Amino acid sequence: MNRTLVIVIALTLLTGVIFAETMTPGPQKATLPSPPGRMMPSSRVAPEFTFSVAPTPLIHSYYDYMVGGYNSFPLRRVPEAYGGGSFITFMGKRTPTGTRRQFWAYVDNSGTIQGLNEITNAVNNEGFGTLAIDPLSGKPIYLWHAVHPGGQGTTENDVQYTSDAFLDGIPGLLNEVGVAVDNPTTITAPNGTTTTDNEFIWPGAVVGPSPVAGKRRVYVETRNSISHTLNPSGNILIAMADFDANDIELGIPFQWTYTQIPELDNWNTDQEAWRRPFNAMTVDQSGNVYYVGYHVGQIDEVDIDEPDLDVFVCDNYGQGNWRRLSIYSHLSTWNPLDYFEIEAGIPYEDDQLYWGVTGSGHLNAIVDNSGKVRFPALWALINTEGTYWPAFHFLKEGVFDPNSEELSIREIYPISENPDDYFQPWDLEEPWGEVDEVDDEGYPLMVTDWPFPYWDDTVHENAMIFHYNGVRYSGVNQQDMMACVWQNSYRARMINSFQLTEYEDYSDVPEIYISVSPDNGGTWSEPIVINKLDTPGFTDIKPMWVYPADQIKYVSTVDGHKIGRLGLLFMDDVTWGSNVQQPPVHTNNDGGRIMYTELEITFPLPGGASEDPILPPSTDKMLSQNYPNPFNPETTISFTLPNSGKAELNIYNVKGQLVKTLISSELKSGSHSVVWNGTDELGNNVASGMYFYRLNANGRSESKKMLLMK
């Protein structure tokens, strides 16, 4: 095994008109070669689901990048009191040489598309849209950016908007298009610097309470594509307007006012230090506005050592002062068996490694039913030299409690079973603080992952992780149900990058992961995994740019399990990877189908309870550890029965699926053993990876893990 860590040269700043509307990477942490590792084993059962609305195409689009925008919701449910269903907005091109447009669609409660079209009649370059819904009337408000001929400039993108009267459940009654942000915009930062060329685009929108009686307030976050500091920055301008249902029905233009975050304006004009936020906006029912996420920064091309997980807060409906509360995203870790090396023979010390947030620019944010602000992100293994191992990305969240003003970090997936530590991918079971297993060369066996929608991080000039990342929440409904949705291409990476032939069927298979919570984010489920090979009803679909609905529709409760329906918007990519993002992954301008689907999910019991987990932890002594372990091609499993009786010994894969029954018969008390040769019920050789064996005998059940390595 070659363990020499070769540092990849950091990305240089990409420039040019072609990048004007997609975010520019700027300096990125250099990546280090990552081992293939192994998939995360599971001792929990993923929630059951069915497609309550089969994957349904909306249009075929020839714009194959971030079809629903960056940090907001392009898919929102209409309150049941106003007909239910969902409004959708997305950007797309109907022909390869056509103009990119912003679309709207409405799907009724039965899953039938009742309306779909371009929002405007102007053949104008539009996109990166979002929508908000009035909670008291179900009427949608659409926002997007486009070159606006009536604006102050001739080439700048303005943020435009319209609303839908949605009378008697009839969608598509769109009002006249207006301008929410007219660029270029003049900003004077607290440091005294005035800039006049600012272009605030990429809108995100939420609706909250208004200080005006009988009204609601829509908040529109827009980010600056122009930087006046050393690298791309991204200060924001928030447009605000008060409205009611009557204003939308009569088409009364919104009266916009504006607020900025002064500290971000300073970041945008700082000539000595560079800082860039990756945040999203949300609002609570008390009129507090939040802009939350994390930031990166450098001085003289060296990372700034400062708290990087941020909550910007403005009370008084966005009209008050902004303040920032921050903590380090850094979580401690240790170097397993000195595996990670600065250079050959020189390992990192434990205090030179940490878990830190990175590669998560396209997150969103929500307020849960207890008033806490939550945002999901990816934490990676990083060293103090500022480089990192991208295969060690794992999903966590920032949680801000407005009452205590504490910002904390919680795990979503994987979740550590160690009550005193966060997840460490080489220490999954007791005794804690030790490497669980080693391979034939004495190196630690570690869990790696690839929570991105494409397998190759070198595409787009090594900027795939920057451009493609996306971890998003749904909101929390009245029954405390919520979901976290992201994508994964671990198995595709294993075959394409490491030629592990057991994954060869997955070479062109992006996957959707969905973890759900029945208790307001208190506990998270094992992820549902959806892909074209293993999911009936999803055959030949390659999902990209996946967005969850802002709410889960509650259906019923059966035996304590809540059942809900989650809508998803995504693109079914014809040729995997983006042609639009430059330089392209492929030269086929073939786009893909914009799709809508809905899953009916049986949620786990609140609080993480389970009547019968398929692979429960064992405290009994009948079953011994298999030997050898890891093994190839066969291993021996031994056990001791205190009493005579029926015994069953079964092999399961990491999904909890039965692989093979080794024993199912009456046995006498005493010691027994059986050899498993790594085949399934049909005699086919199974793939390398983690397996579980489970003994049911004498009224008891025990399980253990084993690893097949070829």
C-alpha positions, 0 to 999 in steps of 0.5 A, spaced: 500 500 500 502 506 498 501 511 504 505 517 501 500 523 501 501 527 495 498 534 496 494 536 490 496 543 488 490 548 490 485 550 485 487 557 482 481 562 481 477 561 475 475 567 471 471 569 465 464 571 463 462 563 462 462 563 470 458 569 471 452 566 473 455 559 477 459 560 483 466 561 482 470 556 487 476 560 489 481 557 493 479 550 495 483 546 501 488 541 497 485 534 497 490 528 499 489 521 496 484 517 500 483 509 501 477 505 498 476 503 505 469 500 506 462 501 506 458 503 512 456 497 516 449 498 518 445 494 524 439 498 523 433 497 518 432 503 513 425 505 513 420 502 508 417 506 503 413 506 496 412 511 491 406 514 492 407 518 486 411 514 481 417 518 478 414 523 473 417 527 467 416 535 467 420 537 461 426 535 458 431 540 459 438 541 456 441 545 462 444 540 467 446 543 473 443 545 479 436 545 476 433 548 483 438 553 485 443 553 490 440 554 498 433 554 498 426 550 496 424 550 489 419 545 491 413 547 497 407 544 499 400 547 499 397 547 506 391 542 506 386 547 507 388 550 500 388 544 496 394 541 498 399 539 492 405 542 491 408 548 487 415 547 483 420 552 480 426 550 476 430 552 470 431 549 464 432 549 456 427 546 452 432 545 446 440 544 446 441 551 443 435 555 446 435 560 452 435 558 459 428 559 462 425 559 469 419 554 470 413 553 474 409 547 475 403 545 480 402 538 482 395 536 485 394 532 491 393 526 487 400 527 484 397 529 477 401 535 474 395 540 473 400 546 470 407 547 467 410 553 463 415 558 463 414 563 468 415 569 463 413 570 456 420 574 455 425 570 451 430 572 456 436 568 460 433 566 467 434 561 472 437 560 479 429 561 482 426 559 488 419 560 491 415 561 497 408 560 499 403 564 503 401 559 509 395 563 510 392 562 503 397 557 499 399 562 494 406 562 491 411 567 490 416 566 485 423 569 484 429 568 479 434 572 476 435 575 469 437 580 465 432 585 466 432 590 460 428 595 464 434 595 469 439 600 471 444 596 467 444 593 460 448 586 462 447 585 470 442 580 472 436 583 476 432 579 481 425 578 478 419 576 482 411 574 480 406 571 484 400 566 483 393 568 485 391 561 485 384 562 485 379 556 487 385 551 486 387 554 479 394 555 478 398 559 473 394 566 474 400 569 474 401 577 476 405 582 472 413 581 473 416 585 478 423 587 480 425 585 487 433 587 486 435 592 481 442 591 480 447 594 480 447 596 487 451 601 491 453 598 498 457 602 503 461 597 508 462 599 515 469 600 514 467 606 509 468 603 503 463 604 497 462 600 491 457 601 486 458 595 481 455 590 486 450 584 483 446 581 488 443 574 485 441 567 486 435 568 490 432 564 496 426 566 499 422 564 506 415 567 509 415 569 516 411 574 520 410 581 519 410 587 524 404 590 519 398 587 522 394 582 518 400 581 513 406 576 512 413 578 510 417 575 505 424 575 505 429 574 499 436 573 500 440 575 494 448 574 494 453 578 491 457 575 485 462 581 485 467 581 490 472 587 492 477 582 496 482 577 494 477 572 492 470 570 491 466 573 497 459 573 497 456 578 502 448 578 501 442 583 500 436 581 503 429 584 500 423 584 504 416 586 502 409 585 506 403 582 503 397 579 504 392 574 500 388 580 497 395 583 495 396 577 491 389 576 488 389 583 486 396 583 483 398 589 487 406 590 486 410 589 492 413 594 496 421 592 497 425 594 503 432 592 504 437 590 509 444 587 509 449 584 514 454 589 515 460 584 517 459 581 510 460 587 507 466 588 510 468 581 508 467 583 501 471 589 501 477 587 506 484 588 502 488 584 507 484 578 509 479 573 505 473 570 508 467 567 504 460 565 507 456 559 505 450 560 509 442 559 508 437 564 511 431 562 515 426 565 519 422 564 526 415 565 528 417 571 532 420 575 527 428 573 528 431 572 521 437 567 521 443 567 516 447 560 518 452 556 515 460 556 515 465 560 512 472 559 510 478 564 510 485 566 509 490 571 510 497 571 505 494 564 503 494 561 509 487 558 513 485 563 518 484 559 525 478 562 528 471 559 529 468 558 522 461 555 524 456 561 524 449 564 526 448 571 524 441 573 527 437 579 526 431 580 531 425 585 529 423 582 522 430 584 519 430 591 521 434 591 527 442 590 528 445 584 526 450 580 530 454 573 529 455 567 534 460 562 532 464 556 534 469 552 531 466 546 527 473 542 529 471 536 532 477 532 535 480 525 532 486 521 533 491 517 528 489 510 528 495 506 528 499 512 525 496 511 518 496 518 516 502 521 514 505 527 513 510 524 509 513 517 508 515 514 515 512 521 519 505 520 522 501 526 524 500 527 531 493 526 534 492 534 535 494 535 528 488 532 525 480 534 526 474 533 523 471 540 520 466 542 516 467 543 508 464 542 501 457 544 503 456 550 500 449 548 498 446 547 504 439 550 507 436 551 513 430 550 517 427 552 524 424 546 528 418 546 532 422 547 538 424 554 535 431 551 534 435 553 527 438 547 524 442 546 518 446 540 515 453 540 512 459 535 511 464 534 516 471 531 513 478 529 516 482 535 515 489 536 518 493 543 521 496 544 514 489 545 511 489 539 506 484 534 507 481 527 505 475 527 501 473 520 502 472 521 509 466 526 509 460 525 514 454 528 515 452 532 521 448 538 523 449 545 526 443 546 531 442 553 534 438 554 540 435 562 541 434 561 548 440 559 550 444 562 544 448 556 544 451 553 537 452 545 537 454 540 532 450 533 532 450 527 528 445 525 522 449 519 519 453 515 521 451 516 528 456 514 533 454 508 538 460 511 543 456 515 548 462 519 549 465 521 542 463 523 535 463 518 529 470 515 528 471 511 522 475 506 524 472 505 531 465 503 530 464 498 536 467 497 543 472 497 546 472 505 544 478 508 543 481 502 539 482 500 532 476 495 531 480 491 525 486 491 521 487 488 514 493 483 512 498 489 512 496 491 519 493 497 516 486 500 520 480 498 516 476 504 515 469 506 513 469 511 507 464 515 504 462 519 498 456 523 499 456 527 492 452 526 486 458 524 482 464 519 483 470 523 480 472 530 484 477 532 479 472 534 474 471 541 472 478 542 474 478 539 481 472 543 483 466 537 483 466 537 490 465 545 490 460 545 485 456 538 486 455 538 493 448 539 496 445 536 503 438 539 504 433 538 510 425 538 509 422 543 514 418 540 520 411 538 520 406 539 525 407 531 527 415 533 528 416 529 522 422 531 517 427 529 512 434 530 510 436 528 503 443 528 499 446 524 494 452 518 494 456 515 489 461 511 493 459 505 489 461 508 483 467 511 486 469 504 488 469 501 481 471 507 477 477 509 481 479 503 485 477 498 480 473 494 485 470 489 481 464 487 486 461 494 484 462 494 477 454 494 476 454 501 479 459 504 475 454 509 472 449 509 478 448 515 482 444 514 488 439 518 493 440 518 500 434 520 505 434 519 513 428 521 516 426 523 523 420 522 527 421 527 533 423 534 531 430 532 529 431 528 536 433 522 532 435 520 525 434 513 521 438 509 517 438 512 510 433 510 505 437 508 499 434 509 492 438 507 485 436 505 478 439 498 480 436 496 487 429 500 487 423 498 483 420 503 480 426 507 479 429 503 473 434 506 468 433 513 472 440 517 474 438 522 479 442 529 479 440 535 483 435 532 488 431 537 492 426 535 498 419 538 499 419 543 504 414 539 508 412 532 509 405 530 508 402 526 514 398 521 512 396 516 518 399 513 524 400 505 524 402 501 531 406 508 533 409 509 526 408 515 523 407 515 515 408 521 511 409 523 504 415 526 501 416 530 495 422 530 491 425 534 485 431 532 481 434 531 474 434 524 470 441 525 467 442 522 460 449 522 460 452 522 468 455 529 470 454 536 467 455 539 460 453 546 462 459 547 468 465 548 465 470 545 463 464 539 462 464 532 464 462 530 457 461 533 450 454 531 450 449 536 450 443 532 451 441 534 458 436 530 462 428 530 464 426 534 470 422 529 474 417 529 480 416 523 485 413 522 492 415 517 497 410 514 502 415 513 508 413 509 514 417 513 520 421 509 525 418 510 532 420 516 536 426 517 540 429 511 536 425 506 539 424 499 535 420 493 536 425 488 533 431 491 529 434 486 524 441 486 527 441 487 535 447 488 539 448 481 542 450 481 550 449 473 550 455 468 549 452 462 545 456 465 538 463 466 537 467 470 533 468 467 526 475 465 524 479 468 520 476 475 520 477 478 515 477 472 511 478 469 504 475 465 501 472 461 507 471 462 514 468 458 520 463 460 525 462 456 532 457 457 537 455 453 543 448 451 545 446 451 552 440 446 551 438 442 545 433 445 540 431 448 533 437 453 531 438 457 525 444 461 523 443 466 517 448 471 513 445 478 512 448 483 508 449 491 510 442 492 508 439 487 512 437 482 506 438 475 507 444 472 504 444 465 506 441 460 511 447 456 513 443 452 519 436 450 520 435 444 524 434 441 530 441 440 534 443 437 540 446 442 546 454 443 546 459 446 541 457 446 533 461 449 527 460 451 520 464 453 514 461 459 510 465 459 503 462 466 501 456 464 497 449 466 497 443 461 496 444 460 489 451 458 490 454 465 487 460 468 490 458 474 494 462 481 493 467 483 498 464 487 504 461 487 511 456 481 513 453 479 519 451 472 522 445 471 526 444 465 531 437 464 533 436 458 538 434 457 545 429 463 545 435 467 544 438 471 538 445 473 537 449 477 531 456 478 530 460 482 524 465 479 519 469 482 513 470 478 506 476 481 503 478 479 496 
